[in-house]
Amino acid sequence: MPQTAVNRFSSEVVRAVARRQRLGEAGRISGTSLKRGAGWLVDDMVCTLGPGDHGFEEWHDGVVISVVLAGTFQYRSPIAHELLTPGSFLLGNRGEHFTCGHEHASGDRCVAFRYSPEYFERIAADLGVRPGFRIGRLPAIRETAQASAMVAAGLGRGASGDVAWDELGVRLAATALRLANGSPTRRQAVSRAALARISESVRTIERDPAARLPLSGLAAAASLSPFHYLRSFEQVTGVTPHQFILRTRLREAATRIAAESTSIVTIAFSTGFGDLSNFNRAFRAEFGTSPRAFRAAAAGPP
C-alpha cells in the first residue's frame, strides 16, 4: 500500500505507540511548538495513551481548536461527550475542565490552536458572533474540509516549511465560530460496544482511504447490521460512512496537492478516485475551488 499524507500521520501514531509498548513506557502526550504570536500559538500534539490508561483531566487555559489528523479519542467536558475522529475539530472554551481518553484504541495526533480570550474575542467581534462555543466538536463536514486540509498540508511541510500559521489560525477560528453557534441538535445515545466498533471502523478507513470500503463490508467488520451500523456511524461521527470516506479521500488529495509537486491526475487516482471529472467536481464542491487553483493558493504569491 503506497504511503499517503493521511496514513502517514496515522502510521507515525502507530509507530509512536509501538515504541512506547516496546520500551515499556507510560503513555503520554507530547507537543511540539509549530509557531506562536501575540495572543495565539499552535502545537503539534502526539498522544500514545491507550485503553489501559486512565483518561487525564485538565482545563483549557485559553480558547482551543484542535484539528484531529489521525486516531480517535473520547472528549468529555461540561458541554460535550464526543468521539473525535480525523477531520473533526475539538472545541474548548477558556476555563472548561475536560477529560480525554482512549477507551477503544491507542494514540492520536492533532494540531492544537490556542488563543488568548482577548485575541479570540476580537475575531468573534469582527464576525458579529458570540466568542464562546456551545458544542465541543465539529465533525468532518464540507464546511471544515478546507481548513483541515490546509492544517495537514502545513504540518506535512515540516518546521522549515513556509506556513502562514497566523492566517490559518484566524481562518480556523472564523470557521469554527460560524459553525458552532447554530442551534444544537439532540442525538440519541450510542452503546459503548457500538462506539468501540465505530472507532475501529474509522481507523480502518484512515489506514487506507483509497481502499474499496462498501457499507456491507464495514458493517460486517463491526458485527452490526448495515442499518444499525449506518445509524450508529452517523450518530458518532456526524456524517455517513460514504461522506466520511469521500471527505477523507478529499482531505488526502488536498493535502498532497498543497504540499507536493505530483501531478493532480496522479494524486486523484492514487487517493481512490477512478474518474478525473468526478474528482474535479467533488473537489470543487468540497473546497469551493478547482484542484489547480487550490495548489496555486497554497503556494502563495510567486
C-alpha positions as CSV (number, residue, x, y, z in Angstrom):
1,M,0.0,0.0,0.0
2,P,1.6,3.3,-1.0
3,Q,2.3,5.9,1.7
4,T,-0.1,8.8,1.7
5,A,-0.3,12.0,3.6
6,V,-3.3,10.9,5.6
7,N,-2.0,7.4,6.5
8,R,1.5,9.0,7.0
9,F,0.1,10.7,10.1
10,S,-1.7,7.5,11.1
11,S,1.5,5.5,10.6
12,E,3.5,7.9,12.8
13,V,1.0,7.5,15.6
14,V,1.2,3.7,15.2
15,R,5.0,3.8,15.4
16,A,4.9,6.1,18.5
17,V,2.5,3.7,20.3
18,A,4.6,0.7,19.3
19,R,7.8,2.3,20.6
20,R,6.0,3.1,23.9
21,Q,5.0,-0.5,24.2
22,R,8.4,-1.9,23.2
23,L,10.2,0.3,25.8
24,G,7.6,-0.3,28.5
25,E,7.0,3.4,28.8
26,A,3.9,5.0,30.1
27,G,1.5,6.6,27.6
28,R,1.9,10.3,27.3
29,I,1.0,13.4,25.3
30,S,4.0,15.2,23.7
31,G,3.7,18.6,22.0
32,T,6.0,20.4,19.6
33,S,5.6,24.1,19.1
34,L,5.0,25.0,15.5
35,K,4.5,28.8,15.8
36,R,3.4,31.4,18.3
37,G,2.4,35.0,18.1
38,A,0.8,37.7,20.2
39,G,-2.3,36.1,21.6
40,W,-2.1,32.7,19.8
41,L,0.1,29.6,19.5
42,V,-0.1,26.3,17.6
43,D,1.3,22.9,18.6
44,D,1.7,19.5,17.0
45,M,0.3,17.1,19.6
46,V,1.0,13.3,19.5
47,C,-0.7,11.1,22.1
48,T,0.3,7.4,22.9
49,L,-2.3,6.8,25.6
50,G,-4.4,3.6,25.2
51,P,-7.3,1.6,26.7
52,G,-5.2,0.6,29.7
53,D,-4.5,4.3,30.7
54,H,-6.7,6.5,32.8
55,G,-8.1,9.5,31.0
56,F,-6.4,12.7,32.0
57,E,-8.3,15.6,33.4
58,E,-7.2,19.1,32.6
59,W,-8.7,22.5,31.9
60,H,-8.4,24.9,29.0
61,D,-6.4,28.0,29.9
62,G,-7.5,29.6,26.7
63,V,-9.8,29.0,23.8
64,V,-8.8,25.9,21.9
65,I,-9.5,24.5,18.5
66,S,-7.7,21.2,17.8
67,V,-7.8,19.7,14.3
68,V,-7.7,15.9,14.5
69,L,-5.3,14.4,11.9
70,A,-5.1,10.7,13.0
71,G,-6.6,8.3,15.5
72,T,-9.7,8.6,17.7
73,F,-10.3,9.6,21.3
74,Q,-13.1,10.4,23.7
75,Y,-13.6,14.0,24.8
76,R,-15.7,14.9,27.8
77,S,-16.4,18.4,29.1
78,P,-19.3,20.1,30.7
79,I,-20.9,20.7,27.3
80,A,-19.6,17.7,25.4
81,H,-19.3,13.9,25.3
82,E,-17.9,13.1,21.9
83,L,-15.7,10.7,19.9
84,L,-13.2,12.8,18.0
85,T,-12.2,11.4,14.5
86,P,-9.8,12.5,11.8
87,G,-11.0,15.7,10.1
88,S,-13.1,16.8,13.2
89,F,-12.4,19.8,15.4
90,L,-12.2,19.7,19.2
91,L,-13.7,23.0,20.6
92,G,-12.7,24.2,24.1
93,N,-13.7,27.3,26.0
94,R,-11.4,29.0,28.4
95,G,-11.7,27.6,31.9
96,E,-13.6,24.4,30.9
97,H,-12.4,21.2,32.6
98,F,-12.2,18.3,30.2
99,T,-11.1,14.7,30.0
100,C,-9.6,12.9,27.1
101,G,-9.5,9.1,26.9
102,H,-8.7,6.2,24.6
103,E,-11.1,3.5,25.7
104,H,-11.2,1.8,22.3
105,A,-7.8,2.2,20.6
106,S,-4.4,3.8,21.3
107,G,-3.0,7.0,20.1
108,D,-3.9,10.1,18.1
109,R,-2.4,13.2,16.5
110,C,-3.8,16.7,16.5
111,V,-2.7,20.2,15.6
112,A,-3.9,22.4,18.5
113,F,-4.5,26.2,18.1
114,R,-4.7,28.1,21.3
115,Y,-6.0,31.7,21.6
116,S,-6.0,34.2,24.4
117,P,-9.5,35.3,25.3
118,E,-8.8,38.8,24.1
119,Y,-7.5,37.6,20.7
120,F,-10.4,35.3,20.2
121,E,-13.0,37.9,21.2
122,R,-11.6,40.3,18.5
123,I,-12.1,37.6,15.8
124,A,-15.6,36.9,17.1
125,A,-16.5,40.6,17.2
126,D,-15.3,41.1,13.6
127,L,-17.7,38.2,12.6
128,G,-20.5,39.6,14.7
129,V,-20.9,36.4,16.8
130,R,-20.5,35.4,20.4
131,P,-17.0,34.3,21.3
132,G,-17.6,31.0,23.0
133,F,-18.6,27.5,21.8
134,R,-21.9,25.8,22.7
135,I,-20.7,22.5,21.4
136,G,-17.5,20.5,21.9
137,R,-16.9,19.1,18.4
138,L,-17.4,19.9,14.8
139,P,-17.5,16.7,12.7
140,A,-15.6,16.2,9.5
141,I,-18.0,18.0,7.2
142,R,-17.7,20.0,4.0
143,E,-17.5,23.3,5.8
144,T,-14.4,22.3,7.8
145,A,-12.7,20.4,5.0
146,Q,-10.5,23.1,3.5
147,A,-9.2,24.3,6.9
148,S,-8.5,20.7,7.9
149,A,-6.6,20.0,4.7
150,M,-4.5,23.2,5.0
151,V,-3.6,22.4,8.5
152,A,-2.4,18.9,7.4
153,A,-0.5,20.3,4.5
154,G,1.2,22.8,6.7
155,L,2.3,20.1,9.1
156,G,3.4,18.0,6.2
157,R,5.8,20.7,5.1
158,G,7.7,20.4,8.4
159,A,9.2,23.1,10.6
160,S,11.2,24.5,7.6
161,G,8.1,25.0,5.5
162,D,6.7,28.4,4.7
163,V,3.3,28.1,6.5
164,A,1.3,31.2,7.5
165,W,0.1,29.7,10.8
166,D,-1.2,33.1,11.9
167,E,-3.5,33.4,8.9
168,L,-4.6,29.8,9.2
169,G,-5.4,30.2,12.9
170,V,-7.7,33.2,12.1
171,R,-9.4,31.3,9.3
172,L,-9.8,28.3,11.6
173,A,-11.3,30.3,14.4
174,A,-13.7,32.1,12.0
175,T,-14.9,28.7,10.6
176,A,-15.4,27.2,14.0
177,L,-17.3,30.3,15.3
178,R,-19.7,30.3,12.3
179,L,-20.5,26.6,12.6
180,A,-20.5,26.1,16.3
181,N,-23.0,28.8,17.2
182,G,-26.0,27.4,15.4
183,S,-28.9,25.6,17.1
184,P,-27.6,22.5,19.0
185,T,-29.2,19.2,17.9
186,R,-30.3,16.4,20.1
187,R,-28.7,13.0,19.4
188,Q,-29.6,9.5,20.6
189,A,-27.1,7.7,22.8
190,V,-24.8,5.1,21.2
191,S,-23.9,2.0,23.2
192,R,-20.3,1.6,24.4
193,A,-19.9,-1.5,22.2
194,A,-21.1,0.3,19.1
195,L,-18.9,3.2,19.9
196,A,-15.8,0.9,20.1
197,R,-16.7,-0.7,16.8
198,I,-17.2,2.7,15.0
199,S,-13.9,3.9,16.4
200,E,-12.2,0.9,14.9
201,S,-14.1,1.4,11.7
202,V,-12.8,5.0,11.4
203,R,-9.3,3.8,11.9
204,T,-9.7,1.2,9.1
205,I,-10.8,4.0,6.8
206,E,-7.9,6.1,7.9
207,R,-5.3,3.5,7.3
208,D,-6.2,3.3,3.6
209,P,-8.8,5.8,2.5
210,A,-8.4,4.8,-1.2
211,A,-9.5,1.2,-0.5
212,R,-12.9,-0.1,-1.6
213,L,-15.0,0.0,1.6
214,P,-18.6,-0.8,0.9
215,L,-21.2,-0.4,3.7
216,S,-21.8,-4.1,3.9
217,G,-18.1,-4.8,4.5
218,L,-17.7,-2.1,7.1
219,A,-20.9,-3.2,8.9
220,A,-19.8,-6.9,8.9
221,A,-16.4,-6.0,10.3
222,A,-18.2,-4.0,13.1
223,S,-20.5,-7.0,13.7
224,L,-23.5,-4.8,13.1
225,S,-26.3,-4.9,10.6
226,P,-26.0,-2.3,7.8
227,F,-28.9,-0.3,9.2
228,H,-27.5,-0.3,12.7
229,Y,-24.0,0.5,11.5
230,L,-25.2,3.4,9.3
231,R,-27.3,4.9,12.1
232,S,-24.5,4.4,14.7
233,F,-21.8,5.7,12.5
234,E,-23.7,8.9,11.7
235,Q,-24.6,9.5,15.3
236,V,-21.0,9.1,16.4
237,T,-19.2,11.0,13.6
238,G,-21.8,13.4,12.4
239,V,-21.6,12.1,8.8
240,T,-22.5,8.9,6.9
241,P,-19.7,6.3,6.1
242,H,-19.8,7.3,2.5
243,Q,-19.4,11.0,3.3
244,F,-16.6,10.2,5.8
245,I,-14.7,8.1,3.2
246,L,-15.2,10.7,0.5
247,R,-14.0,13.5,2.7
248,T,-11.1,11.5,4.0
249,R,-10.0,11.0,0.4
250,L,-10.6,14.6,-0.5
251,R,-8.5,15.8,2.5
252,E,-5.8,13.4,1.5
253,A,-5.9,14.7,-2.1
254,A,-6.0,18.4,-1.0
255,T,-3.1,17.9,1.5
256,R,-0.9,16.3,-1.2
257,I,-1.9,18.9,-3.8
258,A,-0.9,21.7,-1.4
259,A,2.3,20.0,-0.3
260,E,3.7,18.1,-3.3
261,S,4.5,18.7,-7.0
262,T,3.0,15.4,-8.0
263,S,0.5,15.7,-10.9
264,I,-3.1,16.3,-9.9
265,V,-4.2,13.4,-12.1
266,T,-1.8,11.0,-10.3
267,I,-3.0,12.2,-6.9
268,A,-6.6,11.8,-7.9
269,F,-6.2,8.2,-8.9
270,S,-4.0,7.3,-6.0
271,T,-6.5,8.6,-3.4
272,G,-9.3,6.4,-4.7
273,F,-11.0,8.4,-7.4
274,G,-11.5,6.4,-10.6
275,D,-12.6,9.2,-12.8
276,L,-10.9,12.6,-13.1
277,S,-14.1,14.6,-13.9
278,N,-15.8,13.1,-10.8
279,F,-12.7,14.1,-8.7
280,N,-12.7,17.6,-10.0
281,R,-16.4,18.0,-9.3
282,A,-16.1,16.6,-5.8
283,F,-13.1,18.7,-5.0
284,R,-14.8,21.9,-6.2
285,A,-17.9,21.0,-4.2
286,E,-15.8,20.4,-1.0
287,F,-13.3,23.2,-1.2
288,G,-15.0,25.8,-3.4
289,T,-12.2,25.9,-6.0
290,S,-10.5,23.7,-8.5
291,P,-7.5,21.5,-7.6
292,R,-5.2,23.6,-9.7
293,A,-6.4,26.9,-8.1
294,F,-6.1,25.2,-4.7
295,R,-2.5,24.4,-5.4
296,A,-1.8,27.9,-6.6
297,A,-3.4,29.5,-3.5
298,A,-1.4,27.1,-1.2
299,A,1.8,28.1,-2.9
300,G,1.2,31.8,-2.2
301,P,2.4,34.7,-4.4
302,P,5.3,33.9,-6.8
